[in-house]
């Protein structure tokens, strides 16, 4: 049995492609012989050979326009769009700490880049009656932490609902839309958080990881996911091997979210 994902020559855009999950997705798709364009705030000095980067701030409408036009100019169209960009800069302190500016920033980071890039690039996919859009959501939309992730969780919930509606609209026209919902992933940012918590608690890095896992109610698998594990899932659902999968959400969280 061959495990070839049949991605050779597929034209792909990956947002936030220099760190964490985004960098892992770029690597997996590139190794699968896809033609990869990635977004970044600044073009990395150590960019992998064969991967093209577009420098833009896609939390803005102008940045999304720059990226979309750059993709179409360079590739002539697109087959795979993976929206990885996300995160949170909201302060702790619950709902009262979240003013209008914070809410707007969370939506501009976690929802609007996907909406704007889809709007710009979907016509190319619809014209060829084929394409795949993967939106990276988060288990936080099911398991928000009121002290610190209310706005982020709400923005990811909006992304998830938007993705489902989009799948209903464009799947009959040949474009699949799939959501991938990670739990805690051991990215550079997650490592920095665990180290900070460890220092504050007077413990080591593993102790810091345990603090985070307890805050999530535990991870039955006993560890966070690796960026490569999330990237492998994304590459599969974006591939022709998953050709009948659309409109659904795949959770990759080590069992964090309790289910019936």
N, C-alpha and C positions, 0 to 999 in steps of 0.2 A: 504494500500500500504506500502511495506517495503522499507526503505531507506538504507538497508544493502548494502554497497559497494562491498560485496563479496571479501574482501581482506584477509580473514583469511588464514594464512599460506603462503601467497605470500612473496617471498624473495625480499627485496628491499634494494638498496643502495641510500643514500642521501648524496650529497656532501655539505660541509660547514654546518654541521648539529648542530652547537652549538649556533648560534645566528640568529636573524631575521627570514627571510622566511625559511631558512633551518631548524632551530629548530622547527618552527611551523609545517613543513612537517613531520619531525620525530615524533612529538607528534600525529599528525592526523593519520598517517599510523600505528603507534604503537597502538593507541586506537582502530583502526579498525582491530586489531589482525594480522597485517602483521608482518613478521620477519624482523627487521630493523637493517641494518648496516649503520653507518654514518662516514664521514670523519671529521677530525679536525686537526689543527696544533698541538694541545695538548689534551689529553683525559681529559674531564671535571671532576672535583671532585664530582659534583652533577649529574652525568649521570643518566638518568631515568633507573629504574630497567627493565631489559629485552632488552635494546638497547645496541648493541656492537659498540664501536668506534675504528677506526683505525687512529692512529696518523701519518700524512704524509703531506708533502707540495706538493699538487697536481698541483702547477704551474710548476713543474718540471716533466720530463719524468720518473725519478727514483721514485718520489712520486706516480705517477699514477700506475706504475708497482707494487709497494708495496701494494696499495689499491686493485687493481684488483686481485692479487694473494691471498691476505687476504680474499677477498669476496669468491672466488672460493674454497679456502681451508675450510672456515667456513660454507658456505651454499651449496657447491656442484654445484652451478649454480645460476642463477638470473632471476627474473621475471620482476622487475621494476628497472629502473635506472633513478634517478632524479638529473640532474645537476643544482644545484642552484648557485654554486660558481661564483662570479663576483664582479665587483666594479671598482674603479679607483683611482690611485694615481698620475695621471697626473697633472702637474701644470696648473694654469690658464694662460691666455695670448695668446690664439688662436694658430693657426697652427705653428707660428714661435717658440713657446716655446716647441714644441714637437720634440725632437731629436730621433735618431734611438733607443737609449736605452729605452726611454719612450714608443715608439711604440711597441717594443718587449715585454716589461713588460705588456702592456695592452692586447696584444694578448695572452700572456702566462697565464694571469689571466682569460680572458673572452671567449677565443675560444679553446685553446689547451687542457685544461683538459677534455672538452667534447669529442673532437676528439680522444684523447688517451684512455680514459676510454671506449668509444664506441668500438674502435678498439680491445681492450682487452676483453671486455665482450660480444660483439655481437655474437661471435661464439657460446657461450653457449645458447643464445636465439635462434639462427638459428637452432641449433641442436635439440631443442625441439619444433621448429616451433611455438613459442609463446614468447611474451615479449612486454614490453612497455618502450620506452625511452621518457622522458620529459626534454626538454631543456628550461631553464628559460632565455628568451631574455630580451628585454626592449623596451619601447616606444621610447627610445632615438634613435633607429635606424631609426625611422620615424621623430623624432622631436629633432634633436641634438641641443645642445647649444654651438655655436662656441667658446664662451669665455672659456669653461671649459670641454666640453665632446666630443670633436671631435674624439679623439682616442678611447675612450670607446664606443661611438656610432658606429664607424666603425667596431670595434671588434664584437659588438653585431649584426650588420648587417651581418657580415661574419658568425656568428653562426646561424642566421636565414636562410641564403641561404644554408649553409651546411646541416642544419636540413631538409630543403625541399628536397634537393637532396638525402639525406639518406633515407627519407621516400619513395621516388619513387623506390629506390633500394631494400629495405628490406620489405616493406609492402606486396608485393606479396608472401613473404616467411614467413608471419605470425607475423612479428614484427611491431608494430605501433610506429610512431615517431610523437610527438605532441610538439608544442611550446606554452609556456605561457609567455605573454608579460606584465609585470607590469608597471604601472606608478610610481608615488611617493608613497612609502610604509613607514609607520611609524615604522621603525626599530630602533634599538639602535643608529646606525650611523646617521639616519635621525633626530632623536631627538637631538643628539649632534650638528648637523649642525644648526637646528632651534634655539637651545639655543645660539650658537655662534653668529648667525646673529642677534638675539634679543638683545644680549648684545652690539653688535656693533652699533645697531640702537637705543639703549636706550628704548627698549620695552620689553614686556613679551613673554613667549613661544608662545602664540597664535599669537602675532604679528610676531614672527619669522616664524611661519608656513605660514602666509599670504604673507610674503616676498618671500618664496619659491614658493608658488602657483602662485603669479604674474609672477615670472620668467618663469614659464611654460605656461604662457598665460591663466592661470586660470584653476580651476578644477570645472566643473559644479556641481558635487556632493557636493562641499564645504569642502572636507576633503581628506586627504590621505587614501589609503587603509590600513587595518590592516594586519599584517603577516598571521594571522589565515585565513582571507578571501582568500588570495592568496593560502595558503596551502589547503584549502577546494577545490578550483578549481583544483589544481594539483592532489589531491587524486581522484577526480571524473574522470578526463581524464585518469588517470592511472588504473582505475578500469574496470572490465568487463562490468559495466554499460555503458561505453563509447566504447564498443567493435568495433563499426564501424567508429570511429573517428581516422583519421590519416592524416598527411601531412598538417595540418592547424595550425593557430596561434590564440590563444585566448587572447584578450587584456583585462586587468583588471586595469583601470586607472581612474575611476570616470568620464569618458567623456573627458579627457584631450586632446586627439588627435582629432582634428576636422575632420569630415567625411562628404561626400556629402549627 
